[in-house]
Amino acid sequence: MPEGPSILLMKENLLPFVGNTVTEASGNAKFDKEPLIGQALHEVRTFGKQTYLVFDNMAVRIHLLMFGSYSIDEQTKPDKSLRLSLHFETRSMYFYTCSVKSVDLEFLSSIDWEADIMSDDWNPEKAKKKLKSKPEMMVCDALMDQDIFSGVGNIIKNEVLFRIGVQPESLIGKLPAKKLKELIAEARNYSFDFLEWKREFVLKKHWQVHTRKICPKCGGKLVKKQTGLGKRRSFYCEKDQKLY
């Protein structure tokens, strides 16, 4: 599933459409697309792993899920995979194998934009308050909780926990204050590192533990284990990451 930084890159590719008017809308997403025709695209907003195309009197939410993708100006996948295509005066955008829904503009005001790890509105103090309210939660689950760290995915989770030296099954309530602060700070820091590496096509070269077998610090064998309530893959070093 694409993580927050990848969604920001998608936003960058969609921004040239802002100010243009929809001339045609189609696809097999289950909502009426006719109202989109004649509407101008006013804004492209992202919230974690979600993208919102904001029009005159409605918005379209796009979530790429596990296998979703998009293309610009050319349809690159078959109609059965095409959830939504939007044609403007001179250009087009296409979204495949993803979740596409229409939402009221009022819905946008209900979103906690301060939870978006890569947003200028990101509020670390609010994240800290949310974390402290869940002392029994494992840190691996906390990082993947989109209500706390919107945009964080499995890659960011594994790399952040290695950076701060914390095992994924540690409990939030047992983390020292310093480690809790590091958890919050590095979730954002690594996300922006991820963005730059992704933009330069060198992301995988910078992975320290994700999908790796040997610890880059001690040379020992990394543990690969499904952890937390979500049973997502974790890669960690038992020597260099402490269990709290």
C-alpha positions as a Markdown table, in Angstrom:
| # | Residue | x | y | z |
|---|---|---|---|---|
| 1 | Met | 0.0 | 0.0 | 0.0 |
| 2 | Pro | 1.5 | 3.4 | -1.0 |
| 3 | Glu | 2.5 | 5.4 | 2.1 |
| 4 | Gly | 2.1 | 9.1 | 2.7 |
| 5 | Pro | 5.2 | 10.2 | 0.8 |
| 6 | Ser | 4.1 | 8.4 | -2.4 |
| 7 | Ile | 0.7 | 10.0 | -2.2 |
| 8 | Leu | 2.4 | 13.4 | -2.0 |
| 9 | Leu | 4.2 | 12.6 | -5.2 |
| 10 | Met | 0.9 | 11.7 | -6.8 |
| 11 | Lys | -0.5 | 15.0 | -5.7 |
| 12 | Glu | 2.4 | 16.8 | -7.4 |
| 13 | Asn | 1.5 | 15.1 | -10.6 |
| 14 | Leu | -2.2 | 16.0 | -10.3 |
| 15 | Leu | -1.7 | 19.7 | -9.4 |
| 16 | Pro | -1.4 | 20.9 | -13.0 |
| 17 | Phe | -5.1 | 20.0 | -13.4 |
| 18 | Val | -6.2 | 22.5 | -10.8 |
| 19 | Gly | -8.2 | 25.3 | -12.4 |
| 20 | Asn | -9.4 | 23.1 | -15.2 |
| 21 | Thr | -13.0 | 21.9 | -15.9 |
| 22 | Val | -14.1 | 18.3 | -16.2 |
| 23 | Thr | -15.5 | 17.6 | -19.7 |
| 24 | Glu | -16.1 | 13.8 | -19.3 |
| 25 | Ala | -16.1 | 11.4 | -16.3 |
| 26 | Ser | -16.4 | 7.6 | -16.4 |
| 27 | Gly | -15.2 | 4.4 | -14.7 |
| 28 | Asn | -16.7 | 1.6 | -12.7 |
| 29 | Ala | -16.6 | 3.3 | -9.3 |
| 30 | Lys | -20.0 | 3.0 | -7.7 |
| 31 | Phe | -21.2 | 6.6 | -7.6 |
| 32 | Asp | -22.9 | 9.0 | -10.1 |
| 33 | Lys | -20.2 | 10.7 | -12.1 |
| 34 | Glu | -22.5 | 12.9 | -14.2 |
| 35 | Pro | -22.5 | 15.7 | -11.6 |
| 36 | Leu | -18.7 | 16.1 | -12.1 |
| 37 | Ile | -19.1 | 17.2 | -15.7 |
| 38 | Gly | -18.7 | 21.0 | -15.9 |
| 39 | Gln | -17.1 | 21.3 | -12.5 |
| 40 | Ala | -13.7 | 22.9 | -12.0 |
| 41 | Leu | -11.0 | 21.2 | -10.0 |
| 42 | His | -10.2 | 23.7 | -7.2 |
| 43 | Glu | -7.7 | 21.8 | -5.1 |
| 44 | Val | -5.9 | 18.5 | -4.6 |
| 45 | Arg | -5.6 | 17.7 | -0.9 |
| 46 | Thr | -3.9 | 14.7 | 0.8 |
| 47 | Phe | -4.6 | 13.2 | 4.2 |
| 48 | Gly | -2.1 | 10.4 | 4.8 |
| 49 | Lys | -2.8 | 7.7 | 2.3 |
| 50 | Gln | -5.9 | 9.4 | 0.9 |
| 51 | Thr | -6.3 | 12.0 | -1.9 |
| 52 | Tyr | -9.2 | 14.4 | -2.2 |
| 53 | Leu | -10.0 | 16.1 | -5.5 |
| 54 | Val | -12.0 | 19.1 | -4.5 |
| 55 | Phe | -14.5 | 20.5 | -7.1 |
| 56 | Asp | -17.2 | 23.2 | -7.0 |
| 57 | Asn | -19.8 | 21.4 | -4.9 |
| 58 | Met | -18.3 | 18.0 | -4.2 |
| 59 | Ala | -15.1 | 16.1 | -3.6 |
| 60 | Val | -13.8 | 12.7 | -4.8 |
| 61 | Arg | -11.8 | 10.6 | -2.3 |
| 62 | Ile | -9.2 | 8.3 | -3.8 |
| 63 | His | -7.4 | 5.6 | -1.7 |
| 64 | Leu | -5.0 | 3.4 | -3.7 |
| 65 | Leu | -5.4 | 0.5 | -1.2 |
| 66 | Met | -2.9 | -2.4 | -1.8 |
| 67 | Phe | -2.7 | -2.5 | -5.6 |
| 68 | Gly | -4.1 | 0.8 | -6.8 |
| 69 | Ser | -2.3 | 3.0 | -9.4 |
| 70 | Tyr | -2.9 | 6.0 | -11.6 |
| 71 | Ser | -1.8 | 7.4 | -14.9 |
| 72 | Ile | -1.8 | 10.8 | -16.6 |
| 73 | Asp | -3.1 | 11.5 | -20.2 |
| 74 | Glu | -3.1 | 7.9 | -21.2 |
| 75 | Gln | -5.2 | 4.9 | -20.0 |
| 76 | Thr | -2.6 | 2.2 | -19.3 |
| 77 | Lys | -4.8 | -0.5 | -17.8 |
| 78 | Pro | -8.0 | -2.3 | -19.0 |
| 79 | Asp | -11.5 | -0.9 | -18.4 |
| 80 | Lys | -12.2 | -3.6 | -15.8 |
| 81 | Ser | -9.5 | -2.0 | -13.6 |
| 82 | Leu | -10.6 | 1.6 | -14.3 |
| 83 | Arg | -12.4 | 3.0 | -11.3 |
| 84 | Leu | -12.4 | 6.6 | -12.5 |
| 85 | Ser | -11.3 | 8.6 | -15.5 |
| 86 | Leu | -11.6 | 12.4 | -15.6 |
| 87 | His | -11.1 | 14.2 | -18.8 |
| 88 | Phe | -10.4 | 18.0 | -18.8 |
| 89 | Glu | -10.0 | 20.4 | -21.7 |
| 90 | Thr | -6.7 | 19.1 | -22.8 |
| 91 | Arg | -5.6 | 16.4 | -20.3 |
| 92 | Ser | -6.9 | 13.3 | -18.5 |
| 93 | Met | -6.3 | 11.4 | -15.3 |
| 94 | Tyr | -7.0 | 7.7 | -14.7 |
| 95 | Phe | -7.3 | 5.7 | -11.4 |
| 96 | Tyr | -7.1 | 1.9 | -11.3 |
| 97 | Thr | -7.9 | -0.9 | -8.8 |
| 98 | Cys | -8.5 | 1.5 | -5.9 |
| 99 | Ser | -11.3 | 2.9 | -3.8 |
| 100 | Val | -13.0 | 6.0 | -5.3 |
| 101 | Lys | -15.9 | 7.6 | -3.5 |
| 102 | Ser | -17.7 | 11.0 | -3.7 |
| 103 | Val | -18.0 | 13.0 | -0.5 |
| 104 | Asp | -19.7 | 16.2 | 0.5 |
| 105 | Leu | -17.5 | 19.2 | 0.9 |
| 106 | Glu | -18.6 | 19.4 | 4.5 |
| 107 | Phe | -16.9 | 16.1 | 5.1 |
| 108 | Leu | -13.5 | 17.7 | 4.6 |
| 109 | Ser | -14.1 | 19.8 | 7.7 |
| 110 | Ser | -14.5 | 16.7 | 9.8 |
| 111 | Ile | -11.0 | 15.4 | 9.0 |
| 112 | Asp | -8.3 | 15.9 | 11.6 |
| 113 | Trp | -5.7 | 17.4 | 9.3 |
| 114 | Glu | -3.3 | 17.8 | 12.2 |
| 115 | Ala | -2.9 | 14.0 | 12.2 |
| 116 | Asp | -1.3 | 14.0 | 8.8 |
| 117 | Ile | 2.4 | 13.2 | 9.4 |
| 118 | Met | 3.6 | 15.2 | 6.4 |
| 119 | Ser | 1.2 | 18.1 | 6.6 |
| 120 | Asp | 2.2 | 21.7 | 7.6 |
| 121 | Asp | -0.7 | 21.3 | 10.1 |
| 122 | Trp | 0.9 | 18.2 | 11.8 |
| 123 | Asn | 0.5 | 18.5 | 15.5 |
| 124 | Pro | 3.1 | 16.4 | 17.5 |
| 125 | Glu | 1.5 | 17.4 | 20.8 |
| 126 | Lys | -1.9 | 16.0 | 19.7 |
| 127 | Ala | -0.1 | 12.8 | 18.6 |
| 128 | Lys | 1.5 | 12.6 | 22.0 |
| 129 | Lys | -1.8 | 13.0 | 23.8 |
| 130 | Lys | -3.4 | 10.2 | 21.6 |
| 131 | Leu | -0.5 | 7.9 | 22.3 |
| 132 | Lys | -0.7 | 8.4 | 26.1 |
| 133 | Ser | -4.4 | 7.5 | 26.0 |
| 134 | Lys | -3.4 | 4.0 | 24.7 |
| 135 | Pro | -0.7 | 2.8 | 27.1 |
| 136 | Glu | -1.3 | -0.9 | 26.3 |
| 137 | Met | -0.9 | -0.4 | 22.5 |
| 138 | Met | 2.2 | -1.9 | 20.9 |
| 139 | Val | 4.4 | 0.7 | 19.2 |
| 140 | Cys | 4.0 | -1.2 | 15.9 |
| 141 | Asp | 0.3 | -0.7 | 16.0 |
| 142 | Ala | 0.5 | 2.9 | 17.2 |
| 143 | Leu | 2.7 | 3.9 | 14.2 |
| 144 | Met | 0.2 | 2.2 | 11.8 |
| 145 | Asp | -2.8 | 3.9 | 13.5 |
| 146 | Gln | -4.0 | 6.4 | 10.9 |
| 147 | Asp | -5.8 | 8.4 | 13.5 |
| 148 | Ile | -2.5 | 9.2 | 15.1 |
| 149 | Phe | 0.1 | 9.0 | 12.3 |
| 150 | Ser | -1.9 | 9.4 | 9.1 |
| 151 | Gly | 0.3 | 8.4 | 6.2 |
| 152 | Val | 2.7 | 6.0 | 8.0 |
| 153 | Gly | 2.9 | 2.5 | 6.5 |
| 154 | Asn | 4.9 | -0.6 | 7.1 |
| 155 | Ile | 8.2 | 0.6 | 5.6 |
| 156 | Ile | 8.1 | 3.8 | 7.7 |
| 157 | Lys | 7.2 | 1.8 | 10.8 |
| 158 | Asn | 10.1 | -0.6 | 10.5 |
| 159 | Glu | 12.7 | 2.0 | 9.7 |
| 160 | Val | 11.5 | 4.5 | 12.4 |
| 161 | Leu | 11.7 | 1.8 | 15.1 |
| 162 | Phe | 15.2 | 0.8 | 14.1 |
| 163 | Arg | 16.3 | 4.5 | 14.1 |
| 164 | Ile | 15.1 | 5.0 | 17.7 |
| 165 | Gly | 16.2 | 1.5 | 18.9 |
| 166 | Val | 12.8 | 0.2 | 19.9 |
| 167 | Gln | 11.4 | -3.3 | 19.3 |
| 168 | Pro | 8.0 | -3.3 | 17.6 |
| 169 | Glu | 6.2 | -5.2 | 20.4 |
| 170 | Ser | 7.1 | -2.6 | 23.0 |
| 171 | Leu | 4.1 | -1.0 | 24.8 |
| 172 | Ile | 3.5 | 2.7 | 24.5 |
| 173 | Gly | 2.9 | 3.0 | 28.2 |
| 174 | Lys | 6.4 | 1.6 | 29.0 |
| 175 | Leu | 8.3 | 3.8 | 26.7 |
| 176 | Pro | 10.5 | 6.4 | 28.5 |
| 177 | Ala | 9.5 | 10.0 | 27.8 |
| 178 | Lys | 12.6 | 10.4 | 25.6 |
| 179 | Lys | 11.7 | 7.5 | 23.5 |
| 180 | Leu | 8.1 | 8.6 | 23.1 |
| 181 | Lys | 9.4 | 12.0 | 21.9 |
| 182 | Glu | 11.8 | 10.3 | 19.5 |
| 183 | Leu | 9.0 | 8.1 | 18.1 |
| 184 | Ile | 6.9 | 11.1 | 17.2 |
| 185 | Ala | 9.7 | 13.1 | 15.8 |
| 186 | Glu | 11.3 | 10.3 | 13.7 |
| 187 | Ala | 7.9 | 9.3 | 12.2 |
| 188 | Arg | 7.8 | 12.7 | 10.6 |
| 189 | Asn | 11.6 | 13.0 | 9.9 |
| 190 | Tyr | 11.8 | 9.6 | 8.2 |
| 191 | Ser | 8.6 | 10.3 | 6.1 |
| 192 | Phe | 10.4 | 13.3 | 4.5 |
| 193 | Asp | 13.5 | 11.3 | 4.0 |
| 194 | Phe | 11.3 | 8.7 | 2.3 |
| 195 | Leu | 9.9 | 11.4 | 0.1 |
| 196 | Glu | 13.3 | 12.6 | -1.1 |
| 197 | Trp | 14.6 | 9.1 | -1.7 |
| 198 | Lys | 11.4 | 8.1 | -3.5 |
| 199 | Arg | 11.7 | 11.2 | -5.7 |
| 200 | Glu | 15.3 | 10.3 | -6.6 |
| 201 | Phe | 14.4 | 6.5 | -7.2 |
| 202 | Val | 16.8 | 5.4 | -4.4 |
| 203 | Leu | 14.4 | 4.5 | -1.6 |
| 204 | Lys | 15.2 | 0.8 | -1.3 |
| 205 | Lys | 18.9 | 1.5 | -1.2 |
| 206 | His | 18.4 | 3.4 | 2.1 |
| 207 | Trp | 16.4 | 0.7 | 3.8 |
| 208 | Gln | 18.2 | -0.3 | 7.0 |
| 209 | Val | 16.0 | -3.2 | 8.1 |
| 210 | His | 12.8 | -3.4 | 6.0 |
| 211 | Thr | 13.0 | -6.7 | 4.1 |
| 212 | Arg | 16.7 | -7.0 | 5.1 |
| 213 | Lys | 18.3 | -10.0 | 6.8 |
| 214 | Ile | 21.4 | -8.6 | 8.5 |
| 215 | Cys | 21.5 | -5.7 | 11.0 |
| 216 | Pro | 23.6 | -2.8 | 9.6 |
| 217 | Lys | 24.8 | -1.9 | 13.1 |
| 218 | Cys | 25.9 | -5.2 | 14.8 |
| 219 | Gly | 25.9 | -7.6 | 11.8 |
| 220 | Gly | 23.6 | -10.0 | 13.5 |
| 221 | Lys | 20.6 | -11.7 | 12.0 |
| 222 | Leu | 17.4 | -9.6 | 11.9 |
| 223 | Val | 14.1 | -11.0 | 13.1 |
| 224 | Lys | 11.2 | -11.2 | 10.6 |
| 225 | Lys | 7.9 | -11.5 | 12.4 |
| 226 | Gln | 4.2 | -10.6 | 12.1 |
| 227 | Thr | 3.6 | -8.2 | 15.0 |
| 228 | Gly | 0.7 | -6.4 | 16.6 |
| 229 | Leu | -3.0 | -6.6 | 16.1 |
| 230 | Gly | -2.6 | -6.0 | 12.4 |
| 231 | Lys | -0.1 | -8.9 | 12.0 |
| 232 | Arg | 2.0 | -6.8 | 9.7 |
| 233 | Arg | 5.6 | -7.7 | 8.9 |
| 234 | Ser | 8.2 | -6.3 | 11.2 |
| 235 | Phe | 12.0 | -6.5 | 10.7 |
| 236 | Tyr | 14.1 | -5.7 | 13.7 |
| 237 | Cys | 17.3 | -6.4 | 15.6 |
| 238 | Glu | 16.9 | -7.9 | 19.1 |
| 239 | Lys | 20.3 | -6.5 | 20.1 |
| 240 | Asp | 20.0 | -3.0 | 18.8 |
| 241 | Gln | 16.3 | -2.5 | 19.5 |
| 242 | Lys | 15.1 | -2.7 | 23.1 |
| 243 | Leu | 11.8 | -4.3 | 24.2 |
| 244 | Tyr | 10.0 | -2.0 | 26.6 |
